[in-house]
Amino acid sequence: MATRDIIVIGASAGGVQALSTLVADLPHNLPAAVFIVLHLSANVPSLLPGILARESKLQVAHAEDGEPIKRGRVYVAPPDQHLIIEAGSARLVHGPKENLHRPSIDALFRSAARWAGPRVIGVVLTGARDDGKVGMRAVQQRGGITIVQNPLEAPFPSMPTLYGLQSARWQSK
């Protein structure tokens, strides 16, 4: 069995509360790195790392391009940049929008699956539309685990509903 040391999380509409609840549940000695994409406006500075840091026992910050991946750390995609994982580093790319978004959940999940394969845990939380669908499939195909928020708890259940019974379900306490 693979060591699961890369956790990728995607959220859209209603995602700040779901992410806050999820990171609050992560232990201070988590033996994994956590990467988060939340759909945000490209024109407004993101306050998400500060919001999550208030709830988290882990260090939380915007990812920096080329930054080495460290366990026990939460990397947040900054506005208007795709966050990808490549050769043990976080990378920021201003590529084309995917699923109408930059950052894209699919871009993060695909890169994690490509680089870390069975070491990846993919998590999709509340949101509308279908960003993350292709990325979750890539995580599954490479032997990773996929988890979705219980659609009944999601303010916007479209994204978690796409995965139905194929994934385990995360429920807040």
Stockholm file with secondary structure:
# STOCKHOLM 1.0

chainA/1-173         MATRDIIVIGASAGGVQALSTLVADLPHNLPAAVFIVLHLSANVPSLLPGILARESKLQVAHAEDGEPIKRGRVYVAPPDQHLIIEAGSARLVHGPKENLHRPSIDALFRSAARWAGPRVIGVVLTGARDDGKVGMRAVQQRGGITIVQNPLEAPFPSMPTLYGLQSARWQSK
#=GR chainA/1-173 SS CCCCCEEEEEECTTHHHHHHHHHHTSCTTCSSEEEEEECCCTTSCCCHHHHHHHHCSSEEEECCTTEECCTTEEEECCTTCEEEEETTEEEEECCCCBTTBSSCHHHHHHHHHHHHGGGEEEEECSCSSCTTHHHHHHHHHTTCEEEEECTTTCSSCHHHHTTGGGSEEECCC
#=GC SS_cons         CCCCCEEEEEECTTHHHHHHHHHHTSCTTCSSEEEEEECCCTTSCCCHHHHHHHHCSSEEEECCTTEECCTTEEEECCTTCEEEEETTEEEEECCCCBTTBSSCHHHHHHHHHHHHGGGEEEEECSCSSCTTHHHHHHHHHTTCEEEEECTTTCSSCHHHHTTGGGSEEECCC
//
